[in-house]
Amino acid sequence: MDEKKSAMKIIEEVCEDICNRYCKYGDTVDEDGECEVGRGGEECPLMRLY
């Protein structure tokens, strides 16, 4: 039986999916997992969900 996921875990997974598949900066991620926007000092709009 699958254990129930918390709302926070679901939001994290959805954000990761969006970053990996739909974000126009997804291919700019470095070894620390930071994309071009983050390295430029801007905040990713998805971070508001965390």
Backbone as a chain_set.jsonl record, in Angstrom:
{"seq": "MDEKKSAMKIIEEVCEDICNRYCKYGDTVDEDGECEVGRGGEECPLMRLY", "coords": {"N": [[0.844, -1.185, 0.0], [0.554, 2.217, -0.846], [2.078, 4.913, 0.844], [0.617, 7.897, 2.11], [1.345, 11.026, 0.628], [2.667, 14.086, 1.806], [1.289, 17.386, 1.471], [3.274, 19.27, 1.012], [5.369, 17.694, -0.002], [4.262, 16.842, -2.404], [3.997, 19.306, -3.732], [6.727, 19.975, -3.957], [7.586, 17.929, -5.697], [6.067, 18.509, -7.99], [7.086, 21.047, -8.614], [9.745, 20.351, -9.215], [9.278, 18.78, -11.476], [8.246, 20.724, -13.227], [10.476, 22.413, -13.433], [12.356, 20.659, -14.579], [11.165, 19.894, -16.986], [9.713, 21.935, -18.277], [10.662, 24.516, -17.79], [12.268, 27.321, -19.188], [14.858, 27.749, -18.499], [15.828, 25.392, -17.694], [17.861, 23.88, -18.897], [20.116, 25.156, -18.117], [21.057, 24.548, -15.66], [23.418, 24.161, -13.068], [26.071, 22.231, -11.423], [25.344, 22.528, -8.791], [22.663, 22.631, -8.868], [21.54, 25.025, -9.469], [19.932, 27.332, -11.552], [20.254, 29.545, -14.411], [18.784, 31.845, -13.749], [18.778, 31.817, -10.921], [21.541, 31.991, -10.404], [21.93, 34.499, -11.349], [20.946, 36.068, -9.376], [18.257, 36.465, -9.199], [14.98, 35.484, -8.04], [13.436, 32.381, -8.468], [10.142, 32.031, -9.652], [8.778, 29.743, -8.817], [9.826, 29.186, -6.343], [8.322, 30.455, -4.479], [6.429, 28.687, -3.732], [7.528, 27.031, -1.882]], "CA": [[0.0, 0.0, 0.0], [1.306, 3.461, -0.914], [1.835, 5.837, 1.947], [0.131, 9.191, 1.625], [2.345, 12.075, 0.564], [2.248, 15.37, 2.362], [1.062, 18.425, 0.462], [4.571, 19.876, 0.721], [6.114, 16.759, -0.852], [3.63, 16.896, -3.725], [4.384, 20.591, -4.321], [8.136, 19.859, -4.322], [7.689, 17.075, -6.874], [5.512, 19.247, -9.131], [8.073, 22.086, -8.946], [10.863, 19.688, -9.881], [8.802, 18.407, -12.812], [8.163, 21.943, -14.04], [11.848, 22.852, -13.698], [13.044, 19.711, -15.441], [10.526, 19.652, -18.276], [9.05, 23.069, -18.911], [11.335, 25.791, -17.553], [13.177, 27.688, -20.275], [16.217, 27.772, -17.965], [16.14, 24.045, -17.208], [19.12, 23.36, -19.435], [21.228, 25.98, -17.632], [21.32, 24.152, -14.278], [24.8, 23.768, -12.81], [26.243, 21.075, -10.531], [24.685, 22.815, -7.517], [21.225, 22.657, -9.098], [21.085, 26.401, -9.626], [19.787, 27.701, -12.957], [20.736, 30.87, -14.803], [18.049, 32.861, -12.99], [19.297, 31.813, -9.552], [22.919, 32.498, -10.4], [21.86, 35.929, -11.624], [20.452, 36.759, -8.195], [16.795, 36.557, -9.204], [14.292, 34.355, -7.399], [12.532, 31.629, -9.323], [8.758, 32.155, -9.191], [8.341, 28.511, -8.155], [10.304, 29.15, -4.971], [7.252, 30.968, -3.598], [5.621, 27.547, -3.298], [8.206, 26.287, -0.815]], "C": [[0.887, 1.245, 0.0], [1.008, 4.322, 0.304], [1.412, 7.177, 1.368], [1.261, 10.209, 1.674], [1.78, 13.342, 1.193], [2.064, 16.362, 1.216], [2.387, 19.065, 0.059], [5.384, 18.994, -0.223], [5.557, 16.786, -2.276], [4.023, 18.182, -4.443], [5.84, 20.541, -4.774], [8.301, 19.048, -5.602], [7.169, 17.776, -8.126], [6.489, 20.338, -9.568], [9.261, 21.487, -9.679], [10.485, 19.299, -11.304], [8.764, 19.617, -13.738], [9.567, 22.411, -14.405], [12.518, 21.95, -14.722], [12.455, 19.628, -16.831], [10.032, 20.893, -19.003], [9.771, 24.408, -18.757], [12.31, 26.105, -18.683], [14.62, 27.775, -19.813], [16.661, 26.392, -17.481], [17.464, 23.503, -17.697], [20.325, 24.187, -18.999], [21.633, 25.611, -16.205], [22.771, 23.696, -14.137], [24.855, 22.593, -11.832], [25.615, 21.289, -9.162], [23.173, 22.887, -7.659], [20.661, 24.048, -9.264], [21.021, 26.754, -11.109], [20.304, 29.119, -13.181], [20.068, 31.983, -13.998], [18.594, 32.959, -11.567], [20.695, 32.36, -9.457], [22.954, 33.994, -10.655], [21.306, 36.735, -10.466], [18.939, 36.927, -8.15], [16.2, 35.339, -8.495], [13.351, 33.695, -8.4], [11.114, 31.77, -8.789], [8.253, 30.9, -8.465], [8.776, 28.448, -6.702], [9.279, 29.698, -3.983], [6.391, 29.83, -3.073], [6.253, 26.79, -2.135], [8.022, 26.918, 0.525]], "O": [[1.855, 1.322, 0.756], [-0.137, 4.448, 0.738], [1.81, 7.539, 0.26], [2.035, 10.254, 2.63], [0.584, 13.622, 1.118], [2.62, 16.189, 0.132], [2.594, 19.369, -1.116], [6.019, 19.5, -1.148], [6.319, 16.755, -3.242], [4.349, 18.155, -5.63], [6.16, 21.016, -5.864], [9.065, 19.429, -6.489], [7.759, 17.652, -9.199], [6.699, 20.533, -10.765], [9.733, 22.057, -10.663], [11.278, 19.468, -12.23], [9.196, 19.544, -14.889], [9.823, 22.768, -15.555], [13.181, 22.438, -15.638], [13.176, 19.319, -17.78], [9.944, 20.893, -20.231], [9.511, 25.337, -19.52], [13.091, 25.244, -19.087], [15.525, 27.866, -20.643], [17.748, 26.247, -16.923], [18.124, 22.744, -16.988], [21.439, 23.945, -19.463], [22.466, 26.291, -15.605], [23.286, 22.948, -14.968], [23.824, 22.032, -11.46], [25.377, 20.321, -8.441], [22.471, 23.172, -6.689], [19.447, 24.242, -9.21], [21.974, 26.493, -11.844], [20.734, 29.794, -12.246], [20.721, 32.953, -13.614], [18.843, 34.056, -11.067], [21.012, 33.111, -8.534], [23.885, 34.681, -10.235], [21.204, 37.959, -10.557], [18.397, 37.466, -7.184], [16.848, 34.3, -8.373], [12.577, 34.363, -9.085], [10.901, 31.64, -7.584], [7.391, 30.997, -7.592], [8.166, 27.735, -5.906], [9.364, 29.432, -2.784], [5.695, 29.993, -2.071], [5.584, 25.995, -1.475], [8.533, 26.409, 1.522]]}, "num_chains": 1, "name": "protein.A"}
